[in-house]
Amino acid sequence: MKTKEIRDLIEFISQTGLNEVNIETEELKISVKRDAEITKHVMESTPTVVQAAPAAAPIPVAAATNSASPAEGSTSNATASSNYIEVKSPMIGTFYRSSNPESPVFASVGDTIEVGQTVCIIEAMKLFNEIESEVSGKIVKVMVENASPVEYDQVLFLVDPS
């Protein structure tokens, strides 16, 4: 069996929704299995929104510290910044502010967000995970540039809960 035939077989299996296929001939034996619980999409040119698997971790949220320096563009004094809540990345991946380049961003500075509202997408291993806010308030600062890599527990947004 040639590589192209194997690729065609895998594509056919993915389109039919089968979870397992076994093919056995005199020359070869092929067994193809897929996990039906995880939705996978290959990024071609623009990110696509895909719901995270049910076991996705919640967004860690912690009180902000006074570590924001004036070089980071802080517009208020240190006392006021200590009242902000940090929305942190629940995973390693690539941060996107919108579902694709033509769509409006999920959340901008000055926007009021609610608990459960999507604030960004993080792509990890070709899965696009919608990150929902666990706090309500006004976004004071976006800490990450669009389409840049983020680490686990990295601060994505500063939110003023008042």
C-alpha positions as CSV (number, residue, x, y, z in Angstrom):
1,M,0.0,0.0,0.0
2,K,1.4,3.4,-1.0
3,T,1.6,6.4,1.3
4,K,-1.1,8.3,-0.7
5,E,-3.5,5.3,-0.3
6,I,-2.9,5.3,3.4
7,R,-3.6,9.0,3.6
8,D,-6.7,8.6,1.6
9,L,-7.8,5.8,3.9
10,I,-7.2,7.9,7.0
11,E,-9.1,10.8,5.5
12,F,-12.0,8.5,4.6
13,I,-12.1,7.2,8.1
14,S,-12.2,10.7,9.6
15,Q,-15.1,11.7,7.3
16,T,-17.2,8.6,8.1
17,G,-16.9,9.0,11.8
18,L,-15.6,5.5,12.4
19,N,-13.5,5.0,15.5
20,E,-11.5,1.9,14.5
21,V,-10.7,0.2,11.2
22,N,-8.6,-3.0,10.7
23,I,-7.4,-4.0,7.2
24,E,-5.4,-7.2,6.6
25,T,-4.0,-8.4,3.3
26,E,-1.3,-10.9,2.3
27,E,1.2,-8.1,2.2
28,L,0.3,-5.9,5.2
29,K,-1.8,-5.4,8.2
30,I,-3.2,-1.9,9.1
31,S,-5.1,-0.9,12.3
32,V,-6.3,2.7,12.6
33,K,-7.9,3.9,15.8
34,R,-9.0,7.4,16.8
35,D,-10.1,8.9,20.1
36,A,-13.8,10.0,19.6
37,E,-13.7,12.3,22.7
38,I,-11.2,14.8,21.4
39,T,-12.1,17.1,18.5
40,K,-9.0,18.0,16.4
41,H,-8.7,20.6,13.7
42,V,-5.5,21.2,11.7
43,M,-4.8,24.9,11.4
44,E,-4.5,25.8,7.8
45,S,-4.1,29.6,7.7
46,T,-6.3,31.1,10.4
47,P,-7.3,29.9,13.8
48,T,-10.7,28.3,14.2
49,V,-12.7,28.1,17.4
50,V,-13.1,24.6,18.8
51,Q,-14.5,23.9,22.2
52,A,-12.0,22.4,24.7
53,A,-12.3,18.8,25.7
54,P,-14.5,18.4,28.9
55,A,-11.4,17.7,31.0
56,A,-10.0,21.2,30.3
57,A,-8.6,22.9,33.3
58,P,-10.3,26.0,34.7
59,I,-8.6,29.4,34.4
60,P,-6.4,30.1,37.4
61,V,-7.2,33.5,38.9
62,A,-5.1,35.2,41.6
63,A,-4.9,38.6,43.2
64,A,-2.4,40.8,41.4
65,T,0.8,41.9,43.0
66,N,2.6,45.2,42.9
67,S,5.1,43.7,40.3
68,A,3.7,45.8,37.4
69,S,6.4,48.2,36.5
70,P,5.9,51.6,34.7
71,A,7.7,50.1,31.7
72,E,4.7,47.7,31.3
73,G,2.5,50.7,30.6
74,S,0.7,50.9,33.9
75,T,-1.5,53.9,33.9
76,S,-2.3,53.9,37.7
77,N,-0.2,53.9,40.8
78,A,0.9,50.8,42.7
79,T,-1.9,51.0,45.3
80,A,-4.6,50.9,42.6
81,S,-2.9,48.0,40.7
82,S,-3.0,45.9,43.8
83,N,-6.8,45.8,43.4
84,Y,-6.6,44.2,40.0
85,I,-7.2,40.5,39.4
86,E,-4.9,38.5,37.1
87,V,-6.5,36.2,34.5
88,K,-3.8,33.6,33.9
89,S,-3.2,31.0,31.2
90,P,-4.4,27.5,32.1
91,M,-2.0,25.9,29.6
92,I,1.0,26.4,27.4
93,G,0.2,27.4,23.8
94,T,-0.4,30.3,21.4
95,F,-2.6,33.2,22.5
96,Y,-5.2,34.6,20.1
97,R,-7.4,37.5,20.9
98,S,-10.0,36.5,18.2
99,S,-11.2,33.4,16.5
100,N,-9.7,34.5,13.2
101,P,-7.9,37.6,11.8
102,E,-11.2,39.1,10.4
103,S,-13.2,38.7,13.6
104,P,-13.4,41.3,16.3
105,V,-11.3,40.6,19.5
106,F,-13.1,38.8,22.4
107,A,-12.0,41.4,25.0
108,S,-10.3,44.7,24.8
109,V,-9.0,47.3,27.4
110,G,-12.1,49.1,28.8
111,D,-14.5,46.2,28.1
112,T,-16.6,44.9,30.9
113,I,-16.5,41.1,31.1
114,E,-18.7,38.6,33.0
115,V,-18.1,35.2,34.5
116,G,-18.1,32.6,31.7
117,Q,-17.5,35.1,28.9
118,T,-14.8,34.0,26.4
119,V,-11.8,36.4,26.6
120,C,-9.3,34.7,24.3
121,I,-8.3,31.4,22.6
122,I,-5.2,29.4,23.4
123,E,-4.0,26.9,20.8
124,A,-2.3,23.9,22.1
125,M,-1.3,21.0,19.8
126,K,-3.7,22.1,17.1
127,L,-6.6,22.3,19.5
128,F,-8.2,25.8,20.0
129,N,-9.4,26.2,23.6
130,E,-11.7,29.0,24.4
131,I,-10.6,30.6,27.7
132,E,-13.5,31.9,29.8
133,S,-13.3,34.4,32.5
134,E,-13.9,33.3,36.1
135,V,-14.3,37.0,37.2
136,S,-16.5,39.9,36.4
137,G,-15.1,43.4,35.9
138,K,-13.4,45.8,33.5
139,I,-10.3,44.9,31.6
140,V,-7.5,47.3,32.5
141,K,-4.7,45.7,30.5
142,V,-4.0,43.0,28.0
143,M,-0.6,41.6,29.0
144,V,0.1,39.4,25.9
145,E,0.4,40.3,22.2
146,N,-1.9,38.5,19.7
147,A,-0.5,35.3,18.2
148,S,2.4,35.0,20.7
149,P,3.3,32.0,22.8
150,V,2.2,31.8,26.4
151,E,3.4,29.7,29.4
152,Y,1.2,28.0,32.0
153,D,0.2,30.5,34.7
154,Q,1.3,33.5,32.6
155,V,-0.8,36.6,33.2
156,L,-3.1,37.3,30.2
157,F,-5.3,40.1,31.4
158,L,-5.6,42.5,34.4
159,V,-9.2,43.0,35.5
160,D,-10.6,45.6,37.8
161,P,-13.4,43.8,39.7
162,S,-15.0,47.0,41.1
